Amino acid sequence: MKFVSAVAAFLILLAPAAWAEEAVTRTHALAEFTTPKYAEGFARFDYVNPEAPKGGSVVTAEPGSFDSLNSIILRGKVPRSIGLIADTLFAPSGDELDVVYGLVAETAEYPEDKSWVVFNLRPEARFHDGHPVTAADFVFGWNAIEQYGRPFIKSFLESVEKVEALGEHRLKVSFRTRGEIKPLIRVASILTPEPEHWWTSNSRDIGKTTLEPLLTSGPYSIKAVDPGRSITYERVADYWGKDLPVNVGQNNFDTVRTDFYRDDDVMFEAFKGGAYDFREENRAQRWTSGYDIPQVREGRIEKRTIANERPFGAQGIRFNMRRPQFSDPKVRLALAYLYDFEWLQKNILYGQYRRVKSNFPNSDFGASGPPTPAELAILEKYRGRVPEEVFTTAYEPPSTDGSGNNRDNVRKAMALFRQAGYETRDNKLVNAKTGQQLRVEFLDESQSMVRVMQPYVTGLQRAGIDATIRIVDSAQYQSRTDDFDFDAVMVFFSFFPPPGTEQRSYFGSAAADVKGSANYAGIKDPVVDALIEEVIAAKDFEKLQATSRALDRVLLWQHAMIPQWYNDQTWIAYWTKFGWPERKPRYDTGFPSTWWSKEAKAASR
């Protein structure tokens, strides 16, 4: 062991001399296309209250359930709130989309070609048992991702070639890419230290699901686990990083509990009854009329509408093109003609939403209008391999006048079905050769989706299609979507701007048959693959915009998705027991990280 330590120390001393020949940047922040808002030595983020009182509690809610706390591996469903316990190398700012600032790592060093990065870890970083966080713990975590990681996590780290410890507090990551800053940002914001000393004791296995509270280094630890029902986090009073600029004014509640509900209506009733404290509403009908209750009128619950500037991933119905009945784009377009969004918007969505017309809505990266000269220059080399409309026509999903009289679109749909080899027999739409009725089962895990999907299902049934909705529990939904065992699913894609390597997992051919990938539709298209690589390789913002828009056009004209809707506002409701800073972060609500308990404030006076 002494020999190893001596070698490590020698490498640390040698490194500056070896790297001096290639201009090395040392920085407190990593940014892709913008200048970081917060300069070196900044005290805090602008949107926090540095005097926010510590104390009190908050209860939140999530739909579904959970059966594991291990977020690395494919198996198991983990709570969304599990990030409260984790530290990463660098942390994001709520004011910026493509900038991260030092957390476990104080600084990062990288050469001009960005072929590697060295993170200088803070010596004071500690796990909750007092054991120091070292570079070896990050290497251990990376090895677990390589061996067991969810495909979606791996898609963000595909450029990583090697992760190695140069010493206790120097972590080096080498990349297959050259000249790209985004892989460095992704590593900095995803890799967390996994305590090797804890995982390798008492026969623990990082490759398996577990409900044992994990040992971590973040601002919260897991206090209690009621499997599938609730998880309680406790603020770590002596958290090593509490005074860092990226943490000042944040993580203010002593306890955060998340309760789980299998039914959305039951979950809303529980909120009205005070069972939990904060709710982000996602149903227009409920937001419009469901909060006309004494709790709101008397000021015990407050509603707020917040402009949402964050780019979205697309929400839409994705057909499983691995199944023969959905492999023909004519069938998929015909199914889109039978989807009456305008009627749905008018009668069920209360006119509150905007139609998705891109895979990157609410952002600068999605296509709109006819293609620009810059987009055409990118697309020209693929002429003859993509629909001609890609070059000439702005994509618009089929639409109606919202009256419910959808006859014109039904006629267009039936014509497309006939071109695809279907015909009507005894009021059933069947394959003309096999006589098999066209069947579509929509898989979901939430009963709340039935109300927005049933009108579409009814319309399909009238066209002679055997259409049904199947609601399953969250564990079965996770398993079936991981195995691509479905006809169609309603999916919302998370978007991590600017677009990068995750597009391979969403749309790349290599991901189409990888269990647990996000390529739900099973897209296998060499043109899409090539455009994804052009997106990843883009060196300036304008090039990235034009390339992602070109990719978007090709994807849209495949009709692999029926676009649904998005909300450019965030609707939140909460019991009036909280305080929050005067200014919210630009791309977030700030809850719960920057909010605090009024009771804690009163007690501190």
C-alpha positions, -999 to 999 in steps of 0.1 A, spaced: 0 0 0 29 24 8 43 17 -27 10 26 -44 7 58 -24 42 68 -33 35 62 -70 3 82 -68 21 111 -52 48 110 -78 21 111 -106 5 141 -89 39 159 -88 47 150 -124 14 159 -139 18 197 -141 51 194 -159 38 168 -183 7 188 -192 24 222 -193 33 216 -229 -4 215 -240 -24 245 -229 -45 233 -200 -76 252 -188 -83 251 -151 -119 263 -143 -145 265 -116 -173 261 -142 -179 241 -173 -200 257 -201 -208 246 -236 -219 277 -256 -222 305 -231 -201 324 -206 -208 312 -171 -230 337 -152 -212 332 -119 -175 341 -119 -149 323 -99 -152 330 -62 -190 337 -64 -207 335 -30 -241 320 -40 -267 317 -68 -288 349 -72 -321 331 -68 -315 319 -32 -320 335 2 -287 331 20 -305 337 53 -332 310 47 -339 293 80 -332 257 85 -358 234 100 -393 222 96 -406 195 72 -423 191 39 -443 162 25 -444 156 -13 -462 130 -34 -454 109 -64 -476 87 -86 -469 50 -87 -446 31 -64 -410 21 -59 -392 -12 -52 -355 -2 -52 -331 26 -41 -304 16 -65 -307 41 -93 -277 28 -113 -291 -5 -125 -318 -13 -150 -339 -35 -126 -363 -18 -102 -382 14 -100 -366 41 -78 -382 72 -63 -378 104 -83 -367 122 -52 -337 100 -47 -314 127 -60 -317 145 -26 -291 122 -12 -265 125 -40 -235 147 -47 -221 151 -82 -187 165 -93 -203 197 -105 -238 211 -99 -261 229 -123 -274 264 -119 -312 270 -122 -305 301 -142 -285 284 -170 -291 254 -193 -256 244 -202 -234 254 -173 -223 235 -142 -202 247 -112 -179 228 -88 -194 207 -60 -174 176 -50 -148 188 -74 -135 223 -67 -121 227 -103 -116 209 -135 -86 208 -158 -87 200 -195 -65 204 -226 -74 223 -258 -86 191 -276 -107 182 -246 -96 146 -248 -95 143 -210 -105 161 -179 -90 160 -144 -113 169 -115 -97 182 -84 -117 169 -55 -123 188 -23 -104 171 5 -132 180 29 -158 159 10 -172 131 33 -197 103 32 -223 104 60 -202 78 80 -173 102 80 -153 83 55 -135 107 30 -148 108 -6 -119 99 -29 -113 95 -66 -115 57 -61 -151 60 -51 -159 77 -85 -140 49 -103 -160 23 -84 -193 41 -94 -182 43 -130 -173 6 -131 -208 -2 -118 -224 19 -145 -203 2 -172 -213 -32 -159 -248 -27 -147 -260 7 -157 -293 16 -172 -290 21 -210 -303 56 -207 -276 66 -182 -250 50 -204 -263 70 -234 -251 102 -216 -216 88 -210 -210 70 -243 -180 92 -250 -161 81 -219 -131 59 -226 -116 55 -192 -120 67 -156 -90 65 -133 -77 78 -100 -45 98 -102 -45 101 -64 -70 104 -36 -83 138 -48 -75 138 -85 -99 120 -109 -91 117 -146 -117 109 -172 -105 102 -208 -128 105 -238 -131 90 -273 -141 124 -286 -120 154 -294 -128 191 -292 -162 186 -275 -170 202 -241 -204 185 -237 -190 150 -227 -171 168 -199 -202 185 -187 -222 153 -188 -196 135 -167 -194 163 -142 -231 164 -137 -238 127 -137 -210 108 -119 -216 104 -82 -192 89 -56 -202 53 -47 -186 43 -13 -166 12 -22 -159 5 15 -197 3 21 -208 -16 -10 -181 -43 -6 -190 -50 31 -218 -72 45 -223 -90 11 -239 -59 -6 -241 -60 -44 -242 -28 -63 -255 -48 -93 -288 -57 -75 -319 -39 -63 -319 -29 -26 -342 -12 -2 -315 -7 24 -309 30 30 -278 38 9 -246 55 23 -241 87 3 -224 121 7 -253 145 -2 -273 171 18 -298 145 28 -297 109 40 -325 83 40 -342 82 74 -370 57 68 -383 35 40 -418 21 38 -414 0 6 -437 11 -22 -455 36 1 -431 63 13 -395 74 18 -383 99 43 -351 120 39 -333 137 68 -311 168 64 -275 160 73 -267 187 99 -230 184 94 -232 180 56 -197 186 44 -208 209 15 -234 230 31 -214 262 29 -203 258 -8 -216 285 -32 -237 260 -50 -255 250 -18 -259 283 1 -295 290 9 -306 256 -2 -316 222 14 -335 240 42 -360 215 54 -350 191 82 -371 163 67 -385 157 33 -410 128 30 -424 115 -3 -456 95 -3 -467 73 -32 -502 70 -47 -514 45 -73 -544 67 -83 -541 103 -93 -576 112 -81 -569 97 -47 -536 116 -46 -554 150 -53 -580 142 -26 -551 135 -2 -536 169 -10 -568 187 -3 -570 169 30 -534 181 40 -517 147 36 -489 164 16 -479 200 11 -469 207 -25 -484 197 -58 -474 204 -94 -507 201 -113 -507 185 -147 -545 184 -155 -561 214 -171 -596 205 -159 -585 202 -123 -564 234 -125 -594 253 -140 -622 240 -117 -608 215 -92 -593 241 -68 -625 259 -62 -625 247 -26 -626 263 9 -589 256 14 -580 279 -15 -607 305 -8 -596 308 28 -559 312 18 -547 279 34 -538 266 -1 -522 289 -27 -522 285 -64 -494 300 -86 -489 300 -123 -453 303 -134 -439 309 -169 -420 278 -179 -390 287 -200 -373 253 -199 -371 234 -231 -392 203 -232 -389 169 -247 -419 159 -268 -450 142 -253 -467 119 -278 -481 85 -285 -452 63 -297 -460 32 -318 -439 2 -314 -425 -2 -350 -410 -36 -341 -445 -49 -345 -455 -56 -381 -488 -36 -380 -469 -4 -371 -439 -8 -395 -457 10 -424 -456 48 -421 -489 49 -440 -505 31 -411 -489 54 -385 -501 85 -404 -536 70 -408 -537 65 -370 -526 102 -366 -555 113 -388 -579 96 -364 -565 116 -334 -587 147 -329 -565 169 -308 -585 201 -313 -617 184 -299 -596 172 -270 -582 206 -264 -616 222 -264 -636 197 -244 -611 180 -220 -579 202 -219 -598 235 -214 -577 252 -241 -548 253 -217 -521 236 -238 -500 240 -269 -498 214 -296 -465 196 -299 -451 201 -334 -415 191 -327 -394 166 -308 -378 197 -290 -408 219 -281 -403 252 -262 -367 254 -274 -344 267 -300 -336 232 -313 -369 222 -329 -380 226 -365 -406 252 -374 -418 266 -407 -401 255 -439 -364 244 -437 -338 272 -436 -309 273 -460 -286 261 -432 -309 231 -426 -312 223 -463 -274 223 -466 -273 196 -440 -302 176 -454 -292 177 -491 -268 148 -488 -297 126 -477 -321 134 -506 -337 103 -519 -334 86 -485 -360 107 -466 -395 119 -476 -394 147 -501 -416 168 -477 -386 171 -454 -371 195 -480 -402 215 -489 -429 215 -462 -433 226 -427 -444 197 -406 -480 200 -392 -498 172 -375 -533 164 -388 -558 188 -373 -595 194 -372 -619 223 -364 -626 209 -330 -663 203 -336 -660 165 -333 -669 161 -370 -638 145 -381 -651 130 -414 -625 145 -437 -597 131 -417 -614 98 -413 -616 96 -451 -579 104 -454 -571 77 -428 -591 50 -446 -575 58 -479 -541 54 -462 -551 21 -446 -562 8 -481 -528 18 -495 -512 -1 -467 -532 -33 -475 -562 -30 -451 -598 -32 -459 -631 -31 -440 -650 -64 -435 -680 -67 -413 -672 -33 -398 -637 -45 -389 -605 -31 -404 -585 -61 -414 -554 -70 -433 -566 -79 -468 -542 -109 -470 -544 -124 -436 -579 -112 -425 -564 -102 -391 -580 -71 -375 -557 -42 -369 -552 -41 -331 -538 -13 -309 -534 -16 -271 -523 16 -253 -503 7 -223 -501 31 -193 -496 31 -155 -520 58 -146 -557 57 -145 -557 95 -150 -547 90 -187 -579 72 -195 -599 104 -198 -576 118 -224 -571 86 -243 -606 72 -243 -620 96 -270 -592 85 -293 -597 48 -286 -634 53 -293 -626 69 -327 -603 40 -336 -630 15 -327 -655 33 -350 -630 29 -378 -630 -8 -372 -598 -11 -352 -596 -33 -321 -584 -5 -298 -580 -9 -260 -564 8 -230 -544 -14 -206 -536 1 -171 -509 -18 -152 -490 -11 -120 -458 9 -122 -435 -22 -118 -453 -40 -146 -452 -9 -168 -415 -5 -162 -409 -41 -170 -430 -41 -202 -416 -9 -215 -380 -21 -208 -388 -52 -228 -407 -32 -255 -437 -54 -248 -464 -30 -260 -482 -17 -290 -482 20 -281 -473 41 -251 -479 78 -243 -444 90 -235 -429 123 -223 -392 125 -233 -370 144 -208 -348 169 -226 -314 179 -214 -304 209 -235 -285 212 -257 -292 179 -275 -264 154 -273 -255 117 -270 -289 109 -253 -304 112 -288 -288 79 -296 -309 63 -268 -341 81 -279 -338 75 -317 -306 56 -326 -306 22 -344 -282 7 -319 -306 14 -290 -337 0 -308 -331 -35 -295 -313 -27 -262 -335 -36 -232 -344 -5 -212 -334 21 -238 -356 51 -245 -361 42 -282 -396 31 -276 -407 34 -312 -378 11 -324 -365 36 -349 -338 21 -371 -328 46 -398 -293 52 -410 -301 88 -419 -313 95 -383 -281 78 -370 -260 101 -392 -278 132 -382 -275 123 -345 -238 121 -349 -238 155 -366 -257 169 -337 -232 155 -313 -202 167 -333 -216 203 -338 -189 228 -326 -209 260 -325 -244 270 -313 -257 279 -348 -245 246 -363 -261 227 -334 -294 245 -339 -295 238 -377 -285 202 -373 -310 194 -345 -337 210 -365 -328 189 -395 -329 158 -373 -362 169 -360 -377 172 -395 -366 137 -405 -381 122 -373 -414 141 -377 -419 129 -413 -415 93 -402 -448 96 -383 -434 75 -354 -452 97 -330 -487 113 -327 -477 146 -311 -498 156 -281 -494 187 -260 -471 207 -237 -476 235 -212 -455 266 -213 -467 274 -178 -460 255 -145 -490 252 -122 -482 247 -86 -504 246 -55 -492 244 -19 -503 247 17 -493 282 29 -467 271 53 -436 280 32 -414 309 23 -394 313 -9 -369 337 -23 -381 369 -41 -367 356 -74 -371 320 -87 -345 303 -109 -352 309 -146 -356 273 -155 -371 258 -123 -397 264 -96 -370 263 -69 -390 238 -49 -380 222 -25 -343 232 -27 -347 270 -21 -380 271 -2 -382 270 37 -406 264 65 -424 295 80 -425 276 113 -387 273 112 -384 310 105 -407 319 134 -387 297 157 -354 313 147 -365 348 157 
